[in-house]
Amino acid sequence: MLLNDFHGSQGVALCALALGCVRRAALLAFCIFQPYALTAIAVNFLGACVAAAVAGGRCKRYMSSTEAPSPESASQLRSFVVPLIPGVIYFLFQGHISTLLLALSGATSSIAEVGALGRLGQLLSLLALLNGHFIQPYFARIASMRLFAKRAIQTLTAVVAILIVVTLSVHYFPEPWLAILGPNYKGLTRELPIAMIGMQLSVLGGIVYTIVIATKNTRRQWWQIVFGMGGQLIFIYSIGVQTTVDALLLNLIPAAAYFLLQCGLLVGILVHWKKYDRA
């Protein structure tokens, strides 16, 4: 956050590079010989520690050890962070909440298939790397509403074009995608497009969210909890969950709610641009 606030895009990229290199090197060194979940967790923790150390070193140039932060800067930090806390907590438990709702509705047989299809989303997570490393530092420097809107449209158009190609490949050539999961899931040709749409909405929502908070406006983010969980409960009450398709649609609801909320917040920021200090 501090690097983004001071537009330290090189520092942000360096942190991501350190995290990625350490993770991959440690995976090759340890997970090949000890292919266990505990090993993967330890590797991720090691990478996070290295990235935190790199970030701390880069942040020292922006911090003074002799001067305490001013009340104004502390207030600005609180106003930015506090509205994000409910959403962060919600995301931590969102997967568990969906699994619990599936279990309560009696669709326990679909949990394994939904989880397997969800692993394909890791391939789309590469697009999410753009968020904190490139998109947020870039949009945080834009002071013109016209330029901000133009760049937002261009960014989203490029991402949507990529996702359209992915959607077409999933629809017309599902077998190569399902082959990644193994032979036990080769029959999920009908379920795969629905799962992929949900993952794509999550990626798009994350990108729009990054553009939104680049304006230092984090208010109303908690509405994603209301729309996401409310939509899921309405779906279970009105339709129910009997098949894997129903379970995937249930998981698609919070992703769609998240994306639509961020689009609404972005439009509101552009309409009321003069209310925000972009200097």
C-alpha positions as CSV (number, residue, x, y, z in Angstrom):
1,M,0.0,0.0,0.0
2,L,2.8,2.4,0.9
3,L,4.6,1.7,-2.4
4,N,1.4,2.3,-4.3
5,D,0.8,5.5,-2.4
6,F,4.2,6.8,-3.4
7,H,3.8,5.4,-7.0
8,G,6.7,3.0,-6.3
9,S,5.8,0.7,-9.2
10,Q,9.3,-0.7,-9.5
11,G,9.3,-1.7,-5.8
12,V,5.9,-3.4,-6.2
13,A,7.2,-5.3,-9.2
14,L,10.3,-6.3,-7.4
15,C,8.3,-7.7,-4.5
16,A,6.2,-9.7,-6.9
17,L,9.3,-11.0,-8.7
18,A,11.0,-12.0,-5.4
19,L,7.8,-13.8,-4.3
20,G,7.5,-15.7,-7.6
21,C,11.1,-16.6,-7.9
22,V,11.4,-17.9,-4.3
23,R,8.1,-19.9,-4.7
24,R,9.2,-21.6,-7.9
25,A,12.7,-22.3,-6.8
26,A,11.5,-23.8,-3.5
27,L,8.8,-25.8,-5.3
28,L,11.4,-27.4,-7.5
29,A,13.8,-28.0,-4.6
30,F,11.3,-29.5,-2.1
31,C,8.0,-30.4,-3.6
32,I,9.4,-32.8,-6.1
33,F,10.8,-34.9,-3.2
34,Q,8.1,-34.1,-0.6
35,P,4.8,-33.6,-2.6
36,Y,2.7,-32.8,0.4
37,A,0.3,-30.0,1.3
38,L,2.4,-29.0,4.3
39,T,5.4,-28.5,1.9
40,A,3.4,-26.3,-0.4
41,I,2.2,-24.2,2.6
42,A,5.8,-23.8,3.9
43,V,7.0,-22.8,0.4
44,N,4.2,-20.1,0.2
45,F,5.1,-18.9,3.7
46,L,8.8,-18.6,2.7
47,G,8.0,-16.7,-0.4
48,A,5.7,-14.3,1.6
49,C,8.5,-13.7,4.1
50,V,11.0,-12.8,1.3
51,A,8.5,-10.5,-0.4
52,A,7.8,-8.8,2.9
53,A,11.5,-8.3,3.5
54,V,12.0,-6.8,0.1
55,A,8.9,-4.5,0.6
56,G,10.2,-3.4,3.9
57,G,13.6,-2.5,2.4
58,R,12.0,-0.5,-0.4
59,C,9.6,1.3,2.0
60,K,12.4,2.6,4.1
61,R,13.1,5.4,1.6
62,Y,9.6,6.7,2.1
63,M,9.6,6.5,5.9
64,S,11.4,8.5,8.6
65,S,12.5,6.9,11.8
66,T,12.6,10.3,13.6
67,E,9.2,11.7,12.6
68,A,5.9,10.4,13.8
69,P,3.0,10.2,11.2
70,S,0.8,13.3,11.3
71,P,-2.8,13.0,12.5
72,E,-4.0,13.8,9.0
73,S,-2.0,11.0,7.4
74,A,-3.2,8.6,10.0
75,S,-6.8,9.6,9.5
76,Q,-6.4,9.2,5.7
77,L,-5.0,5.7,6.2
78,R,-7.8,4.7,8.4
79,S,-10.4,6.1,6.0
80,F,-8.8,4.0,3.2
81,V,-8.3,0.7,5.2
82,V,-11.4,0.4,7.5
83,P,-14.0,0.1,4.7
84,L,-12.0,-2.7,3.2
85,I,-11.9,-4.9,6.3
86,P,-15.4,-6.5,6.0
87,G,-14.7,-7.4,2.4
88,V,-11.3,-8.9,3.2
89,I,-12.8,-11.0,6.0
90,Y,-15.6,-12.1,3.6
91,F,-13.2,-13.2,1.0
92,L,-11.2,-15.2,3.5
93,F,-14.4,-17.3,4.3
94,Q,-16.3,-17.0,1.0
95,G,-15.2,-20.5,-0.2
96,H,-16.0,-22.0,3.1
97,I,-19.4,-20.3,3.1
98,S,-20.2,-21.6,-0.3
99,T,-19.2,-25.1,0.7
100,L,-21.3,-24.9,3.8
101,L,-24.3,-23.8,1.8
102,L,-23.8,-26.7,-0.5
103,A,-23.6,-29.1,2.4
104,L,-26.7,-27.6,4.1
105,S,-28.6,-28.0,0.8
106,G,-27.6,-31.6,0.5
107,A,-25.5,-31.3,-2.6
108,T,-22.4,-32.9,-1.0
109,S,-21.6,-34.9,-4.1
110,S,-21.0,-31.7,-6.2
111,I,-18.4,-30.3,-3.8
112,A,-15.5,-32.4,-5.3
113,E,-16.5,-31.5,-8.9
114,V,-16.9,-27.8,-8.1
115,G,-13.5,-27.8,-6.3
116,A,-11.8,-29.6,-9.3
117,L,-13.2,-27.1,-11.8
118,G,-12.1,-24.3,-9.5
119,R,-8.5,-25.3,-9.9
120,L,-8.6,-24.2,-13.5
121,G,-9.1,-20.7,-12.3
122,Q,-5.4,-20.7,-11.3
123,L,-4.6,-20.3,-15.0
124,L,-6.6,-17.1,-15.1
125,S,-5.0,-15.8,-12.0
126,L,-2.0,-14.7,-14.1
127,L,-4.2,-11.8,-15.2
128,A,-4.7,-10.8,-11.5
129,L,-1.0,-10.2,-11.3
130,L,-1.6,-7.0,-13.2
131,N,-3.7,-5.5,-10.4
132,G,-1.3,-4.4,-7.7
133,H,1.8,-4.4,-9.8
134,F,0.7,-2.3,-12.8
135,I,-2.9,-1.2,-12.8
136,Q,-3.2,0.4,-9.3
137,P,0.1,2.3,-9.5
138,Y,-0.7,3.5,-13.0
139,F,-4.3,4.6,-12.3
140,A,-3.3,6.2,-9.0
141,R,-1.2,8.8,-11.0
142,I,-4.0,9.9,-13.4
143,A,-5.5,13.2,-12.4
144,S,-7.7,13.7,-15.5
145,M,-11.2,12.2,-15.5
146,R,-11.2,11.8,-19.3
147,L,-7.8,10.0,-19.3
148,F,-8.9,7.9,-16.4
149,A,-12.1,6.8,-18.1
150,K,-10.2,6.2,-21.4
151,R,-7.6,4.0,-19.8
152,A,-10.2,2.1,-17.8
153,I,-12.1,1.3,-20.9
154,Q,-9.0,0.3,-22.8
155,T,-7.8,-1.9,-19.9
156,L,-11.2,-3.7,-19.5
157,T,-11.6,-4.1,-23.3
158,A,-8.2,-5.8,-23.5
159,V,-9.0,-8.1,-20.6
160,V,-12.5,-8.9,-21.9
161,A,-11.0,-9.8,-25.3
162,I,-8.7,-12.3,-23.7
163,L,-11.5,-13.8,-21.7
164,I,-13.7,-14.1,-24.8
165,V,-11.0,-16.2,-26.4
166,V,-10.8,-18.4,-23.3
167,T,-14.6,-18.7,-23.3
168,L,-14.7,-19.8,-26.9
169,S,-11.9,-22.3,-26.4
170,V,-13.8,-23.8,-23.4
171,H,-17.1,-24.0,-25.3
172,Y,-15.7,-25.5,-28.5
173,F,-12.7,-27.4,-27.2
174,P,-13.5,-28.5,-23.6
175,E,-11.5,-31.7,-23.7
176,P,-8.0,-30.2,-23.4
177,W,-9.2,-28.1,-20.4
178,L,-10.7,-31.1,-18.7
179,A,-7.6,-33.2,-19.4
180,I,-5.7,-31.0,-17.0
181,L,-8.0,-32.2,-14.2
182,G,-7.5,-35.9,-15.1
183,P,-9.8,-38.7,-16.4
184,N,-12.2,-38.6,-13.4
185,Y,-13.6,-35.2,-14.7
186,K,-13.6,-35.7,-18.4
187,G,-17.5,-35.8,-18.5
188,L,-17.9,-32.2,-17.1
189,T,-18.2,-30.6,-20.6
190,R,-21.5,-28.9,-19.6
191,E,-20.3,-27.7,-16.3
192,L,-16.9,-26.3,-17.5
193,P,-18.2,-23.2,-19.3
194,I,-20.3,-22.2,-16.2
195,A,-17.3,-22.6,-13.9
196,M,-15.1,-20.6,-16.3
197,I,-17.6,-17.8,-16.5
198,G,-17.6,-17.5,-12.7
199,M,-13.8,-17.4,-12.6
200,Q,-13.7,-14.8,-15.4
201,L,-16.2,-12.6,-13.5
202,S,-13.9,-12.8,-10.4
203,V,-10.9,-11.7,-12.5
204,L,-12.8,-8.9,-14.1
205,G,-14.2,-7.8,-10.7
206,G,-10.7,-7.8,-9.2
207,I,-9.4,-5.6,-12.0
208,V,-12.3,-3.1,-11.7
209,Y,-11.9,-3.1,-7.9
210,T,-8.2,-2.2,-8.3
211,I,-9.1,0.7,-10.7
212,V,-11.7,1.9,-8.1
213,I,-9.4,1.9,-5.1
214,A,-6.7,3.6,-7.1
215,T,-8.8,6.7,-6.6
216,K,-8.4,6.2,-2.8
217,N,-12.2,5.6,-2.6
218,T,-12.9,2.4,-0.7
219,R,-16.4,3.2,0.6
220,R,-19.4,0.9,0.0
221,Q,-17.2,-2.2,-0.6
222,W,-19.1,-4.0,2.1
223,W,-22.2,-4.2,-0.2
224,Q,-20.6,-7.2,-1.9
225,I,-21.3,-9.2,1.2
226,V,-25.0,-8.3,1.1
227,F,-25.4,-8.9,-2.6
228,G,-23.3,-12.1,-2.7
229,M,-24.7,-14.0,0.3
230,G,-28.2,-12.6,-0.2
231,G,-28.2,-13.8,-3.8
232,Q,-27.0,-17.2,-2.8
233,L,-29.6,-17.6,-0.1
234,I,-32.4,-16.5,-2.5
235,F,-31.1,-19.0,-5.1
236,I,-31.1,-21.9,-2.6
237,Y,-34.6,-21.0,-1.3
238,S,-36.2,-20.5,-4.8
239,I,-34.4,-23.1,-6.9
240,G,-32.3,-25.3,-4.7
241,V,-29.1,-27.1,-5.4
242,Q,-29.5,-30.6,-6.8
243,T,-26.7,-30.9,-9.4
244,T,-23.2,-29.7,-10.1
245,V,-24.6,-27.1,-12.5
246,D,-26.7,-25.7,-9.7
247,A,-23.7,-25.7,-7.4
248,L,-21.7,-23.8,-10.0
249,L,-24.5,-21.3,-10.5
250,L,-24.5,-20.8,-6.7
251,N,-20.8,-20.0,-6.7
252,L,-21.3,-17.7,-9.8
253,I,-23.7,-15.4,-7.8
254,P,-21.1,-13.7,-5.5
255,A,-18.6,-13.4,-8.5
256,A,-21.3,-11.6,-10.6
257,A,-22.4,-9.5,-7.6
258,Y,-18.8,-8.4,-7.0
259,F,-18.2,-7.5,-10.6
260,L,-21.4,-5.5,-11.0
261,L,-20.8,-3.7,-7.7
262,Q,-17.3,-2.6,-8.8
263,C,-18.7,-1.4,-12.1
264,G,-21.3,0.6,-10.3
265,L,-18.7,2.1,-8.0
266,L,-16.5,3.0,-10.9
267,V,-19.3,4.7,-12.8
268,G,-20.2,6.7,-9.6
269,I,-16.6,7.8,-9.2
270,L,-16.5,9.1,-12.8
271,V,-19.8,10.9,-12.4
272,H,-18.7,12.6,-9.2
273,W,-15.1,13.0,-10.2
274,K,-14.8,16.5,-8.7
275,K,-15.4,15.2,-5.2
276,Y,-12.1,13.4,-5.2
277,D,-8.8,15.0,-4.8
278,R,-6.6,13.6,-7.6
279,A,-3.7,16.0,-7.3
